[in-house]
Every structure is written in structure tokens, then in C-alpha cells.
Amino acid sequence: MEPRSRSFYVLAVFFGLFILFLYGPIVTIGVLSFQGPQGGLTFPMNGVSVHWFYDLFEQQAVGDIWASLRRSFALGLMVMVVTVVISVMGGLAFRNKFRGSTVLFYLVIISLTIPSILISLGVGLIFNVLDLEVHWTTSGFGSQLTWTLPFGLLIMFAVFNRFDKSYEEAARDLGATSWQTIRHVVLPIIAPSLVGVALFGFTLSYDEFARTLLTSGSFNTLPLEIFGMTTNVTSPVLYALGTLTTVFSFLIIGTFLLLAVLLRRRQAGAGNDAGKGMV
């Protein structure tokens, strides 16, 4: 066997183990969620049914799960919008050097290195000291932005580092104002990247646990509600919930990816039309 072939098989095995480690628990939970009415939390399965999916909709079985889902969805949208807006503004601002830009950059990025639970604790303490209500729409919202904004800014820095400024110069030569240039030239070009930032913002917020633990107040988000269920729910209804939320997450990701593909095709079509017009 040639060394190159040997390396290929080693990498293939490693990649296979990685995929198994990544998706094996998800598949296991999905399978166990179809236990029969007398089924338990482990193998072997005792029958096959959708009993636990029906049981999931009984309020007394799982607590305030649907309200927590609505809160996580609303919080994810809030974080997504603010992350996209501030990331674009930050990316535009950092295209030119200004006094304190380096310090500001590291102040933003350093939040990624701080343990999430400490962020949650710190934000909760600040709200208590200021005698403000700890609530998922205020303190929870702020603590999650410390997680999503650095990722959004890093993406936009990379996007604008590759951005061809000649498009902006051409727009200004044609009489466009700064705002018109951003609106009609810059934003349409970076639109697929904005979808990526939005996806990061929503999914990171929707799944976040530690930074919301001490900042959500008396109302749980979905991750907190699921964690609470692990201490008092001893039936496959927990797995049914995990299966449904996983499917929902994949649908959200698929929607964002489809939107990004459509935007790229639209850009490609506009480029081809412009090329034909020049000819």
C-alpha cells in the first residue's frame, strides 16, 4: 500500500469516527423517542410507537415547554437582528484605522475567552446592583450578545478584507451618496455573508445555556427548560422533545442556507446580465 493511500484511509477512519461522535447521540435520541408506551430511557426498546410525541403535548408532562420555545425563538430573532446590524456597522467602521481601534477590537473578542457562566454571573450581578429586573429580554439578551457579536464581527472583518472597493468608487463616480452606495452596492454584494451572520446569531442564541442560566429571570428559555426536565422527567418524552427540537434546528439551518444560495444565484444572474449589457 502506498503511503498516500495509507494516509487517505487513516483520514477516512478519523473522519468517520468524528461523524459518529457528532451525530451518534442525535440518532440514538431519535431512535429512543419512538419507544412504546411502556418503554424506558435506555435500550432495548420496548415496542415502537409515537406515544411519547403525543405525550409531549400534555402540559403537565413537560412543564412550560412551549412557552420556553416561544421565548427562545423570540430571543434568537432579537439577537440575530442586532448582531447583523452591529456587525455590518462594525465591519464598515474597521475598514479604516482610527484611534483606539486595536484596543476596541480586543475588548470585543476577549469575551469569547471568558467562561460563559462568568459572563452570566457578571451580567446578573450588574442588574441586581443597579436594581434592574433580571429578565430574558434584557439581561439575557445582553449576555447573549457578548457571545454572538464577536463571531459576527469576525465574519464581517473577513468579508470586508476581500471586498473590492472599486464598486464603491464606481458608484460615487456616478453620483451616488455614501448611504446610496452602502444600500445599493455594498449590502447587495455582502448579502450572502449577512445570511451567515444571521444564522450564527440565531443558532448561537437559540442553543445557549450558560450565558442565560443566571440572566433569564423566572422565565426559562428552551435549553434551560430541557435541563430542568432532565431532573424530573424519567420517560422517553424527553427524547421526543429532543428529536423535535433537533428537526426544528435543521429546518432553520436549511432555510438560511437556501436563502444564501438564492442570493448567490441572484448575484450571479445580475453579473451575467451586466456582462451582456457591456457586450
Buried (B, 14 or more C-beta within 10 A) or exposed (E): EEEEEEEEEEEEEEEEEEEEEEEEEEEBBBBBBBBBEEBBEEEEBEEEBEBBBEBBEEEEBBBBBBBBBEBBBBBBBBBBEBBBEBBBEBBEEBEEEEEEEEEBBEEBBEBEEEEBEEBBBBBBEBBEEEEEEBBBBBBBBBBBBBBBBBBBBBBBBEBBEEBEEEBBEEBBEEEBEEEEBBEEBBEBBBBBBBBBBBBBBBBBBBBBBBBBBBBBBEBBBBBBBBEBBEEEBEBBBBBBBBBBBBEBBEEBEEEBEEBBEEBEEEBEEEEEEEEEEEE
